[in-house]
Amino acid sequence: MKSAITQIERRFDIPSSLIGITDGSFEIGNLMVIAFVSYFGAKFHRPKLIATGMILMAIGTFIIALPHFIMGRYEYESAIKPSKNSTLNVSLCSTERYDKLTSEFLNTSSKVPKLGCEKRIESSLWVLAFLGNLIRGIGETPIIPLGISYLDDHTKQENFAFYL
């Protein structure tokens, strides 16, 4: 998912802070169940736990892909737009430093509200990406620790590196 972050940001009009949380949801899901998998993994049938994890990863992947099919066709925009590449186009969102200079110059202490400066989330489909990534993280948890120990127990020593 890391290679597609900028495309997902543009496609769903998601702010960078929210896409960071969505991307981190894989590790959040992984950390939620790693202690249980490590403890109960030795007590239960390891191949069944690994297969369950693989099924959860598949479900999570389909949930992540679902918003792309729900939203419809993506319309590509040109890289440079004349209205965006103009020095006459002044942003209405002012920075804090500019507000401070303006208030000193005008001798006012009240700040002008920054209406429209916050980036609004156009779609709530990012929740599906978050949920799918969380489920993928939960599903990946039994694969690595249980899979390596299972291979170590059931393969010849000279073939272990090949299977790993």
C-alpha positions as CSV (number, residue, x, y, z in Angstrom):
1,M,0.0,0.0,0.0
2,K,2.9,2.3,0.6
3,S,3.6,2.7,-3.1
4,A,0.1,3.8,-3.8
5,I,-0.4,6.3,-1.0
6,T,-0.3,9.5,-3.2
7,Q,-2.7,8.0,-5.7
8,I,-5.1,7.0,-2.9
9,E,-4.8,10.5,-1.4
10,R,-5.8,12.1,-4.8
11,R,-8.4,9.6,-5.7
12,F,-10.4,9.8,-2.4
13,D,-9.3,13.4,-1.5
14,I,-7.9,12.3,1.9
15,P,-5.5,14.4,3.9
16,S,-2.0,13.1,4.5
17,S,-2.6,12.7,8.2
18,L,-5.6,10.4,7.7
19,I,-3.8,8.3,5.0
20,G,-0.9,7.8,7.5
21,I,-3.4,6.4,10.0
22,T,-4.9,4.2,7.3
23,D,-1.5,2.9,6.3
24,G,-0.6,2.3,10.0
25,S,-3.7,0.3,10.5
26,F,-1.9,-2.8,9.2
27,E,0.5,-2.7,12.1
28,I,-2.3,-1.8,14.5
29,G,-4.1,-5.0,13.5
30,N,-1.0,-7.0,13.7
31,L,-0.2,-5.8,17.2
32,M,-3.7,-6.4,18.5
33,V,-3.4,-10.2,18.1
34,I,0.3,-11.0,18.1
35,A,0.3,-12.0,21.8
36,F,-2.7,-14.3,21.4
37,V,-1.3,-15.9,18.3
38,S,2.1,-16.5,19.9
39,Y,0.6,-18.0,23.0
40,F,-2.2,-20.1,21.4
41,G,-0.2,-21.0,18.3
42,A,1.6,-23.8,19.9
43,K,-1.6,-25.2,21.4
44,F,-3.7,-25.4,18.3
45,H,-3.3,-26.8,14.8
46,R,-0.7,-24.4,13.2
47,P,-1.7,-25.0,9.5
48,K,-5.3,-24.2,10.3
49,L,-4.3,-21.0,12.0
50,I,-2.1,-20.1,9.1
51,A,-4.9,-20.8,6.6
52,T,-7.3,-18.7,8.7
53,G,-4.8,-15.9,8.5
54,M,-4.5,-16.2,4.8
55,I,-8.2,-16.1,4.4
56,L,-8.4,-13.0,6.6
57,M,-5.7,-11.4,4.4
58,A,-7.7,-12.1,1.3
59,I,-10.9,-10.7,2.8
60,G,-8.9,-7.5,3.9
61,T,-7.5,-7.1,0.4
62,F,-10.9,-7.3,-1.2
63,I,-12.2,-4.7,1.3
64,I,-9.3,-2.4,0.4
65,A,-10.1,-2.8,-3.3
66,L,-13.9,-2.3,-2.9
67,P,-13.8,1.6,-2.9
68,H,-12.2,1.6,-6.3
69,F,-15.2,-0.3,-7.7
70,I,-17.8,1.7,-5.8
71,M,-16.6,5.2,-6.7
72,G,-16.7,4.8,-10.5
73,R,-14.2,5.9,-13.1
74,Y,-11.3,8.1,-12.0
75,E,-10.8,11.3,-14.1
76,Y,-7.2,12.2,-14.6
77,E,-6.3,15.8,-14.2
78,S,-3.5,17.6,-16.1
79,A,-0.3,18.1,-14.2
80,I,-0.3,21.9,-14.6
81,K,-3.4,24.0,-14.7
82,P,-3.3,27.6,-15.7
83,S,-5.4,28.7,-12.7
84,K,-3.1,26.9,-10.3
85,N,0.1,28.1,-11.9
86,S,-0.6,31.8,-11.7
87,T,0.9,34.4,-9.4
88,L,-2.4,36.2,-9.4
89,N,-4.0,33.3,-7.6
90,V,-3.6,34.2,-4.0
91,S,-4.5,31.7,-1.3
92,L,-7.2,32.8,1.2
93,C,-5.7,30.5,3.8
94,S,-3.2,32.6,5.7
95,T,-0.5,31.3,7.9
96,E,-0.1,32.1,11.5
97,R,3.0,34.3,10.8
98,Y,1.0,36.4,8.3
99,D,-1.9,36.7,10.8
100,K,0.5,38.0,13.4
101,L,2.0,40.6,11.0
102,T,-1.4,41.7,9.9
103,S,-2.7,42.1,13.4
104,E,0.4,44.2,14.4
105,F,0.0,46.3,11.3
106,L,-3.7,46.9,11.8
107,N,-3.5,47.0,15.6
108,T,-6.1,44.4,16.0
109,S,-5.9,41.4,18.3
110,S,-8.7,39.3,16.9
111,K,-7.9,36.7,14.2
112,V,-9.8,36.4,11.0
113,P,-11.4,33.0,10.9
114,K,-9.8,30.7,8.3
115,L,-13.0,29.6,6.6
116,G,-12.4,27.0,3.9
117,C,-8.8,26.4,4.8
118,E,-9.2,23.0,6.3
119,K,-9.2,20.1,3.8
120,R,-12.6,18.4,3.9
121,I,-12.9,14.7,3.2
122,E,-15.1,14.3,0.2
123,S,-15.7,10.5,0.6
124,S,-16.0,8.3,3.6
125,L,-14.8,5.3,1.6
126,W,-11.4,5.7,3.3
127,V,-13.0,3.7,6.2
128,L,-13.1,0.6,4.0
129,A,-9.3,1.0,3.3
130,F,-8.7,1.4,7.0
131,L,-10.8,-1.6,7.9
132,G,-9.4,-3.8,5.2
133,N,-5.8,-2.9,6.2
134,L,-6.7,-3.7,9.8
135,I,-8.0,-7.1,8.8
136,R,-5.0,-7.7,6.6
137,G,-2.8,-7.0,9.6
138,I,-4.7,-9.4,11.8
139,G,-4.5,-12.1,9.1
140,E,-0.8,-11.6,8.6
141,T,0.0,-12.2,12.2
142,P,-0.1,-16.1,12.3
143,I,1.7,-16.5,9.0
144,I,5.2,-15.4,10.0
145,P,5.7,-16.8,13.5
146,L,3.7,-20.0,13.1
147,G,4.8,-20.6,9.5
148,I,8.5,-20.4,10.2
149,S,8.2,-22.7,13.2
150,Y,6.1,-25.1,11.2
151,L,8.6,-25.2,8.4
152,D,11.4,-25.7,11.0
153,D,9.6,-28.7,12.5
154,H,8.5,-30.4,9.3
155,T,11.2,-30.0,6.7
156,K,14.7,-31.4,6.3
157,Q,17.4,-29.0,7.6
158,E,19.0,-28.7,4.1
159,N,15.6,-27.8,2.5
160,F,14.5,-25.2,5.2
161,A,16.2,-22.2,3.5
162,F,14.6,-23.2,0.2
163,Y,11.1,-23.1,1.7
164,L,11.7,-20.0,3.7
